[in-house]
Amino acid sequence: MRNLKAILLLALALLLGLAAAAYATRWISQRGHMAATRVVVAAADIEMGTRVGPQMLTVVDWPSGSVPPGAFSDVAALQDRVTRMSVLRGDAVLERKLAPAGTKGGLSAVIAEGKRAMTVRVNDVVGVAGFALPGNYVDVMVNAQQNHGNGEQNPISLTVLEQVLVLAVAQEADRDDTKPKVVTAVTLELSPADAEKLDLARSVGTLSLVLRNQLDKQAITTAGITRAQLLGLRDVSSPMPMRAAAKAPAHPHVQPVAARECVEVIRNSASAMHCF
């Protein structure tokens, strides 16, 4: 009886093993006959602004049902195209990642339509300690002297530009590097009007970059802050002249009384004052 049970369990195990093997064979066969499409992918990391060459690309089989829009099937179609963003190794090269056909390589290929690139000088403090990297957004502040009519100057700090894209730091435009880089120049992407503001701002005062969250798109308008406001001092930008203050009436509705001439008249033993 015991031998019979052991034989039955062994036979059941063999049947389950055969069924599992048959199912696996069938699944592998189906996967092998799945429809595939040839897609061009990057054979190595390609930085933005790079002219694409055949040695940078390779063709792989991609499931037909999941081919991304704008993919290429022929390497020759990408000859001399320029990337407008970084493409990592193994990623599909898509039309949206490329500059228009005929674009020359370099930083000019990644500038958005209607925008301009402008470089400003920075130091380790102005450049947010090297954390203002390509692809980040910054606000631009200027610290200048506010002139008053009496010849007095009052320092003021004011945000002149908001949500400005950093295109490059020094001569590097790679957006995949997250390590801080202390550089001497930062290139920003600006509209023509903002480029004029930045050019004027750097000539009238000292610039500072303020790093902001990439998801923060809200614009905040401020009036700036002066030294008197910062220190809580009385605003003495337009002091009242001392002579004018001394002549001002104590109450706006009280008119000053004009001075009167008085004469003392003595008649007999009595005296009286007469004022005119």
C-alpha positions in Angstrom: 0.0 0.0 0.0 2.8 2.4 0.9 4.6 1.6 -2.4 1.4 2.3 -4.3 1.0 5.8 -2.7 4.6 6.6 -3.5 4.2 5.5 -7.1 1.0 7.7 -7.4 2.7 10.8 -6.0 5.7 10.3 -8.3 3.4 10.0 -11.3 1.5 13.1 -10.3 4.8 15.0 -9.9 5.9 13.9 -13.3 2.6 15.0 -14.9 2.8 18.4 -13.3 6.4 18.8 -14.5 5.5 17.9 -18.0 2.6 20.3 -18.0 4.8 23.1 -16.8 7.5 22.3 -19.4 4.9 22.3 -22.1 3.4 25.6 -21.0 6.9 27.2 -20.8 7.8 25.9 -24.3 4.5 27.3 -25.7 5.1 30.7 -24.0 8.6 31.0 -25.4 7.4 30.1 -28.8 4.8 32.8 -28.7 7.3 35.4 -27.6 9.7 34.3 -30.4 7.0 35.0 -33.0 5.9 38.3 -31.5 5.8 41.1 -34.1 8.8 43.4 -33.8 9.9 46.7 -35.4 13.4 47.9 -36.1 14.1 51.1 -34.0 17.2 53.2 -33.9 18.7 53.7 -30.4 21.8 55.4 -29.0 24.8 53.1 -28.9 26.4 55.5 -26.4 25.5 58.6 -24.4 24.9 61.6 -26.7 25.1 65.1 -25.3 22.7 67.8 -26.4 24.0 70.0 -29.3 25.9 67.0 -30.8 25.9 66.2 -34.5 24.8 62.6 -34.8 27.0 60.1 -36.6 26.5 56.4 -37.6 28.9 55.3 -34.9 26.7 56.7 -32.2 23.7 54.7 -33.2 22.5 51.1 -33.5 19.3 49.3 -34.5 17.4 46.9 -32.2 14.1 45.0 -32.4 11.3 46.8 -30.6 7.8 45.4 -29.9 5.5 46.8 -32.6 2.8 47.7 -30.1 5.1 49.9 -28.0 7.1 51.8 -30.6 7.3 55.5 -29.3 6.1 58.2 -31.6 8.8 59.8 -33.7 11.1 56.8 -33.7 13.4 56.0 -36.7 14.0 52.7 -38.3 17.0 53.7 -40.5 20.3 55.1 -39.3 20.8 57.0 -42.6 17.7 59.1 -41.8 19.6 60.6 -38.8 22.8 61.5 -40.6 24.1 64.9 -39.5 21.1 65.6 -37.3 21.8 67.6 -34.1 20.4 66.6 -30.7 18.5 69.3 -28.8 18.6 67.3 -25.5 20.8 64.5 -24.1 20.1 60.9 -25.2 21.2 58.1 -23.0 22.6 54.8 -24.2 19.8 52.4 -25.2 17.2 55.2 -25.5 15.3 55.5 -28.7 16.3 58.5 -30.8 13.1 60.5 -31.4 12.2 63.4 -33.6 11.4 65.6 -30.5 14.9 65.1 -29.2 16.4 66.5 -32.4 16.8 70.0 -33.7 15.2 70.8 -37.1 17.0 69.4 -40.1 19.8 71.6 -41.4 20.6 73.0 -37.9 24.3 73.4 -37.2 25.8 71.7 -34.1 26.5 73.5 -30.8 24.6 75.5 -28.2 22.5 77.4 -30.8 20.7 74.2 -31.7 19.1 73.9 -28.3 17.8 77.5 -28.0 14.0 77.5 -28.2 12.3 79.4 -31.0 12.0 83.1 -30.3 14.6 82.9 -27.5 18.1 84.2 -27.2 21.2 83.0 -25.3 23.1 85.5 -23.1 26.1 84.9 -20.9 26.7 86.6 -17.6 29.8 86.6 -15.4 29.3 84.9 -12.0 31.4 83.7 -9.0 31.0 80.9 -6.5 28.4 82.9 -4.6 26.5 84.5 -7.5 26.4 81.1 -9.2 24.6 79.5 -6.3 27.7 77.7 -5.2 27.8 75.8 -8.5 24.3 74.3 -8.2 22.9 76.4 -11.1 23.4 73.6 -13.7 22.2 73.3 -17.3 18.4 72.6 -17.3 17.8 74.4 -14.0 15.7 77.5 -13.6 16.9 80.7 -11.7 15.7 84.2 -10.9 18.0 87.1 -11.5 18.4 89.8 -8.9 20.3 93.1 -9.1 21.8 95.2 -6.3 22.1 98.8 -7.3 22.1 102.4 -6.0 18.8 104.2 -6.1 19.3 107.9 -6.8 17.1 110.6 -5.3 16.6 114.2 -6.3 18.7 115.6 -3.5 21.8 113.7 -4.6 21.5 111.0 -2.0 21.9 107.3 -3.0 20.1 104.4 -1.3 21.1 100.7 -2.0 18.2 98.6 -3.3 17.9 94.9 -4.2 15.3 93.9 -6.8 14.3 90.8 -8.7 14.4 91.7 -12.4 13.9 88.3 -14.1 12.1 85.2 -13.0 12.2 81.5 -14.2 15.1 81.8 -16.5 16.5 78.6 -18.0 20.2 77.8 -17.6 21.5 76.6 -21.0 25.2 76.1 -20.1 27.7 76.7 -17.3 31.1 77.8 -18.6 31.5 75.9 -21.9 29.5 72.8 -20.8 25.9 72.2 -21.7 25.5 68.6 -20.4 22.2 68.5 -18.4 22.8 65.0 -17.0 25.5 65.9 -14.6 24.1 66.7 -11.1 27.4 67.6 -9.4 27.9 71.3 -8.5 30.3 73.2 -10.8 31.9 76.4 -9.7 32.4 78.4 -12.9 33.0 82.0 -14.0 30.1 82.3 -16.5 26.5 81.1 -16.9 24.6 81.2 -20.2 20.8 81.9 -19.8 17.9 81.5 -22.3 16.0 84.7 -22.5 13.4 86.5 -24.6 14.7 89.5 -26.5 13.0 91.9 -24.0 14.5 90.0 -21.0 17.9 90.1 -22.7 17.7 93.9 -22.8 16.7 94.0 -19.1 19.6 91.7 -18.1 22.1 93.8 -20.2 21.0 97.0 -18.4 20.9 95.3 -15.0 24.5 94.1 -15.1 25.7 97.6 -16.1 23.9 99.4 -13.2 24.6 96.9 -10.3 25.8 93.5 -9.1 23.9 90.4 -10.3 22.9 87.4 -8.2 21.2 84.2 -9.3 18.5 82.6 -7.1 17.9 78.9 -7.8 14.3 77.8 -7.9 12.3 74.6 -8.0 11.9 73.3 -11.6 8.1 72.7 -10.9 7.5 76.1 -9.5 6.1 78.2 -12.4 4.4 80.9 -10.3 5.6 84.5 -10.9 5.8 86.7 -7.9 6.1 90.5 -8.3 8.0 92.3 -5.6 8.8 96.0 -5.2 12.4 95.3 -4.0 13.8 96.3 -0.7 16.0 99.3 0.4 18.5 99.6 3.2 16.2 101.7 5.2 13.4 99.1 4.9 15.7 96.2 5.7 17.1 97.9 8.9 13.7 99.3 9.9 14.9 102.9 9.6 12.8 106.0 8.9 12.8 106.8 5.2 14.9 109.9 4.9 15.0 109.8 1.1 13.0 113.1 0.9 13.6 115.0 4.1 11.6 118.3 4.7 13.9 121.3 4.8 14.4 122.7 8.3 13.4 126.2 7.4 10.2 125.0 5.8 9.4 122.8 8.7 9.9 125.7 11.1 7.5 127.9 9.2 4.8 125.2 8.8 1.7 125.8 11.0 1.1 123.5 13.9 -2.4 122.7 12.7 -3.5 122.7 9.0 -6.7 124.7 9.8 -5.1 127.4 12.0 -3.8 130.4 10.2 -0.8 132.3 11.7 -1.7 135.6 13.4 0.1 138.7 12.0 2.2 140.7 14.4 0.4 143.9 15.8 1.8 147.4 16.8 0.8 148.6 20.3 1.1 152.1 21.9 0.6 153.0 25.6 -1.5 156.1 26.1 -1.4 157.9 29.5 -4.2 160.4 30.3 -4.1 162.1 33.7 -3.3 159.3 36.1 -4.7 156.4 33.9 -2.9 154.5 31.2 -4.2 152.3 28.4 -2.8 150.2 25.5 -4.0 150.7 22.0 -3.0 148.1 19.4 -3.2 148.6 15.6 
